[in-house]
Amino acid sequence: MRILICEDSALLREGLVRVLEDVGHTVVAALADASRLDETADQTSPDLCILDVRLPPTWTDEGIRAALALRSRHPALALLVLSQYVEERYAADLIAASAGSLGYLLKDRVADVSDFLEAVDRIAGGATVLDPEVVAQLLSRRARDTRMQRLTDREASVLALIAEGRSNQAIARSLHVSEGSVEKHITAVFQKLGLEPDESGNRRVLAALAHIEHGGIPPQTGADR
């Protein structure tokens, strides 16, 4: 198999080259950043590209953006993305945008050479291979999303205002309803988010965090669904 590597860590990059070549694969190039990735892929026609999520110069999402660009230019190219830890948003974006062979593994998995090589073969063969931790976090996010979808429009509006730090009185003024109505909506929000009463009284904080994790729901002023 012809493999292109893009990994900024020299130690890991050379380790990948050694491991892959020892079992008969051909590493067509091993790059430290994505600046020449498209050009190199065009010139070498790899079967698989292994990329780090975080690459120079900003070490943020260069690897993901490079992977998406490669998939656009080379739809048949298998991709294996490596990450130091689960980048939930990046993983979700890559999975949603990818129709071909794909892998997303934590770098810790590379330490188990046999498992890593098996994953490489499976991805090259057309499979999607996701690290168990990635799957767990994506499922957790889906569970959070489902929980938020239980809210009515008015309850979502109340939650958004809670996340802004508004008091019940301020929420009532903003939505042009009574404080009693706001209290009922807040009780419903807590119940639908599965936030049980506790002595610390931090359910408002937990509800606000759930709102933020979900990506935020813009305040609305319409009637309940």
Order of alpha helices (4+ residues) and beta strands (2+ residues): beta-alpha-beta-alpha-beta-alpha-beta-alpha-beta-alpha-beta-alpha-alpha-alpha-alpha-alpha
